[in-house]
C-alpha cells in the first residue's frame, strides 16, 4: 500500500465492496485533496470517516468548494439520491429534508410535458421490479433483460414482439386465462422493445408529428419501460376482428382496468395524469 498510515481508512472504505486498489486510490486522494480543507470547515475525524462510507470524491469536492458544514449537510446525507450541489437550495427552501430533495433535485418527477428537463439521471439497477422510468430517467442503451421469455397469448401482428421478463410474462398469461374465462380475449400489441427499436419509433413520430407532439406521444429511447421487459401494450380479439375500433372502447379494456392490479400490472398512463407521467 502506498500510505500505510491510512490502513484503517483503507479497511473501512473496502467495507463498501471496493477492492483494495480502489480503496487505496480513494483514500489517498481524499487525504491529498480534501482532508485539510474539511478539517478547517469543522469536520472531525470520526465524521469524515462516516462520510467516506457514503460520499464520493466528487461530493467531497462539492463540500470543500461550497464550504458546506456538517450541520448543513447532515440532514440530507443519508437520503438516497441527495445531490450535495443542491444543499444550499435545500436550505433556502425551508422544506423538510426529504421533501426538499424531491422538490429541488427531482423536479422532473412531477413535471409537465415540456421539452426541457434540467437534469437527466442514469438508473443503476434496471433489473429492479419497482423501477421508475420516464423522460429524464434513463437506462443504458445496451441494457437487455436477462430472462426474456415469449408470452403464450395471442399477438396482434405477425411480426409482433411477445417477449417479456419471465415474472411479467407469467403474470400476463394468468391474466389472459382469467379474462378468457369471462369470454374476453386479450392480445399483445407490443411488448419488449430494445433501445434501437424505440429509437426507430421515436424518429418516425418526430418526422410525422414534430418534436412538440412526439415527446408527448412516445417515450425517448432509453426511458421506455418497454426496454425493461415489464411493459406491454394490449389489444383484444374484438379489435383485431373489427368489432371495435380501439381497445379503450372494448369490454376487455374495462376488465383489465378493474383486474390488472391482481396480477401486478397497472395502467401506466391514465387519462388526465399526463403532468405526472410526461406522456399520453
C-alpha positions in Angstrom: 0.0 0.0 0.0 1.2 3.5 -0.8 0.4 5.1 2.5 0.3 2.7 5.5 -0.8 5.4 8.0 -4.2 5.2 6.4 -4.6 1.5 6.7 -7.7 1.8 8.9 -9.4 4.0 6.3 -8.5 1.6 3.6 -10.2 -1.2 5.5 -13.2 1.0 6.3 -13.7 2.0 2.7 -13.3 -1.5 1.5 -16.3 -2.5 3.6 -18.4 -0.7 0.8 -17.4 -3.5 -1.6 -14.4 -1.8 -3.2 -11.3 -3.8 -4.0 -8.0 -2.9 -2.3 -6.8 -0.9 -5.3 -9.9 1.2 -5.4 -9.9 1.7 -1.6 -6.3 2.9 -1.6 -6.8 5.3 -4.6 -10.0 6.8 -3.0 -8.5 7.2 0.5 -5.1 8.6 -0.7 -6.9 11.2 -3.0 -9.2 12.1 -0.2 -6.4 12.9 2.2 -4.3 14.7 -0.5 -7.1 16.9 -1.9 -9.8 17.3 0.8 -8.8 16.3 4.3 -7.2 19.5 5.5 -9.8 21.8 3.9 -12.6 19.8 5.5 -11.0 19.9 8.9 -10.8 23.6 8.6 -14.6 23.5 7.9 -15.1 21.9 11.4 -15.4 18.3 10.2 -13.8 16.0 12.8 -12.1 12.7 12.0 -15.0 10.4 13.0 -17.4 12.4 10.9 -15.1 12.3 7.9 -14.8 8.5 8.3 -18.5 8.2 8.4 -18.8 10.3 5.3 -16.2 8.3 3.4 -18.6 5.3 3.5 -21.4 7.4 2.0 -19.7 10.0 -0.2 -17.9 10.2 -3.5 -14.8 12.2 -4.1 -16.9 14.5 -6.3 -19.1 15.1 -3.3 -16.2 15.9 -1.1 -15.1 18.4 -3.8 -18.6 20.0 -3.6 -18.4 20.2 0.2 -15.0 21.8 0.0 -15.8 24.3 -2.8 -19.1 25.4 -1.4 -17.7 25.5 2.1 -20.5 23.4 3.5 -20.5 22.4 7.1 -21.5 19.1 8.7 -24.5 20.8 10.3 -25.7 21.9 6.9 -25.3 18.5 5.1 -26.2 16.1 8.0 -30.0 16.2 7.4 -29.5 15.2 3.8 -26.5 12.8 3.7 -28.5 9.6 4.4 -31.2 10.4 1.9 -30.8 8.2 -1.2 -30.5 10.5 -4.3 -29.5 13.6 -2.4 -27.3 15.9 -4.5 -24.8 17.9 -2.4 -24.5 20.6 -5.0 -28.2 21.3 -4.2 -27.7 21.6 -0.4 -27.7 25.5 -0.5 -31.1 25.3 -2.3 -32.4 22.7 0.1 -31.5 25.0 3.0 -33.1 28.1 1.3 -36.3 26.2 0.6 -37.3 25.8 4.3 -38.7 22.3 3.4 -38.2 19.1 5.4 -35.1 17.3 4.1 -36.8 14.5 2.0 -39.3 17.0 0.5 -36.5 19.4 -0.3 -34.5 16.7 -2.1 -37.6 15.6 -4.2 -38.8 19.1 -5.0 -35.4 20.6 -5.9 -33.2 17.7 -7.2 -36.0 15.7 -8.8 -38.5 18.3 -10.0 -39.0 16.4 -13.3 -40.8 13.6 -11.4 -43.7 16.0 -11.1 -43.4 17.7 -14.4 -45.4 18.8 -17.3 -44.8 17.5 -20.8 -42.4 20.4 -21.6 -39.3 19.5 -23.7 -36.7 21.0 -21.3 -35.5 18.9 -18.4 -32.8 20.4 -16.3 -31.2 17.1 -15.4 -31.1 13.6 -16.6 -30.4 10.6 -14.4 -28.8 7.2 -15.2 -30.6 4.4 -13.4 -28.1 2.0 -11.9 -30.2 -1.1 -11.4 -32.6 -1.6 -14.4 -33.4 -5.1 -13.1 -35.4 -3.7 -10.1 -39.1 -4.5 -10.5 -40.2 -1.3 -8.9 -38.0 0.9 -11.1 -39.4 4.3 -12.1 -38.6 5.2 -15.7 -39.7 8.2 -17.7 -38.3 11.1 -19.7 -35.2 12.2 -17.8 -34.6 8.9 -16.1 -32.6 6.6 -18.4 -31.3 3.1 -18.6 -28.2 2.3 -20.7 -28.8 1.8 -24.4 -27.0 -1.6 -24.1 -29.4 -2.9 -21.4 -31.2 -6.1 -22.3 -33.2 -8.0 -19.6 -31.6 -11.4 -18.9 -34.7 -13.5 -18.6 -36.9 -12.5 -21.6 -39.4 -15.2 -22.5 -42.2 -15.5 -25.0 -45.7 -14.8 -23.6 -48.1 -17.5 -24.6 -51.0 -15.4 -25.6 -52.2 -14.1 -29.0 -50.2 -11.4 -30.7 -51.9 -8.7 -32.9 -49.2 -8.6 -35.6 -47.3 -11.4 -37.3 -44.1 -9.7 -36.6 -45.2 -8.5 -33.1 -42.8 -9.0 -30.3 -44.2 -11.1 -27.5 -41.2 -11.1 -25.2 -41.3 -10.0 -21.6 -39.3 -10.7 -18.4 -40.4 -14.1 -17.0 -42.2 -12.7 -13.9 -44.2 -10.3 -16.1 -44.8 -13.0 -18.8 -46.2 -15.5 -16.2 -48.4 -12.8 -14.7 -49.8 -11.8 -18.2 -50.5 -15.4 -19.1 -52.5 -15.8 -15.9 -54.4 -12.6 -16.6 -55.1 -13.7 -20.1 -56.5 -17.1 -18.9 -58.8 -15.5 -16.4 -60.1 -13.0 -18.9 -60.7 -15.8 -21.3 -63.0 -17.5 -18.8 -65.2 -14.4 -19.0 -65.3 -14.7 -22.8 -62.7 -11.9 -23.2 -59.7 -12.4 -25.4 -56.7 -10.2 -24.8 -53.8 -9.9 -27.2 -50.3 -8.3 -27.3 -49.9 -5.3 -29.4 -46.3 -4.6 -28.3 -44.1 -6.0 -25.5 -40.3 -5.8 -25.1 -38.7 -3.2 -27.3 -35.0 -2.8 -27.4 -33.3 0.6 -27.5 -32.8 0.6 -31.3 -36.4 -0.2 -32.0 -37.5 2.5 -29.6 -35.2 4.9 -31.5 -37.0 4.0 -34.8 -40.4 4.6 -33.3 -39.3 7.9 -31.8 -37.8 9.1 -35.1 -40.9 8.1 -37.0 -43.1 10.2 -34.6 -40.7 13.1 -34.9 -40.9 13.1 -38.7 -44.7 12.7 -38.7 -45.7 15.0 -35.8 -42.8 17.2 -35.0 -40.9 17.5 -31.7 -43.5 19.2 -29.6 -46.1 16.4 -30.2 -43.7 13.5 -30.5 -42.3 13.9 -26.9 -45.9 13.7 -25.6 -46.8 10.6 -27.5 -43.8 8.3 -27.4 -41.0 7.7 -24.9 -37.5 8.8 -25.7 -35.0 6.0 -26.4 -33.6 4.8 -23.1 -36.5 5.9 -21.0 -39.2 3.5 -22.3 -40.5 0.8 -19.9 -40.7 -1.5 -23.0 -36.9 -1.7 -22.8 -37.2 -3.1 -19.2 -39.3 -6.0 -20.4 -42.1 -5.2 -17.9 -44.4 -3.2 -20.0 -47.0 -4.3 -22.6 -49.4 -2.6 -24.9 -52.6 -4.7 -25.0 -55.3 -5.0 -27.5 -58.1 -7.6 -27.9 -59.5 -10.1 -30.4 -62.6 -7.8 -30.7 -60.3 -5.0 -32.1 -58.4 -7.4 -34.3 -61.6 -8.7 -35.9 -63.1 -5.2 -36.4 -65.9 -5.3 -33.8 -64.3 -2.3 -32.0 -62.0 0.4 -33.4 -59.9 0.9 -30.4 -59.0 -1.1 -27.3 -60.2 1.6 -24.9 -63.8 1.1 -26.1 -63.9 -2.7 -25.5 -65.2 -4.8 -22.7 -61.7 -6.3 -22.5 -60.3 -2.9 -21.6 -62.8 -2.4 -18.8 -62.0 -5.8 -17.4 -58.3 -5.0 -17.5 -58.8 -1.7 -15.7 -60.7 -3.4 -12.9 -58.4 -6.5 -12.6 -54.9 -5.8 -13.8 -53.6 -5.0 -10.3 -54.4 -8.5 -9.2 -51.6 -9.7 -11.5 -49.1 -7.0 -10.6 -49.9 -4.6 -13.5 -51.1 -1.0 -13.5 -52.4 1.3 -16.2 -49.2 3.2 -16.7 -50.6 6.3 -18.4 -54.1 7.0 -17.1 -56.1 9.9 -18.6 -55.7 13.3 -17.0 -52.4 12.3 -15.3 -50.0 13.4 -18.1 -48.5 16.1 -15.7 -47.1 13.2 -13.6 -46.3 10.8 -16.5 -44.8 13.0 -19.2 -46.7 11.0 -21.8 -50.2 10.3 -23.1 
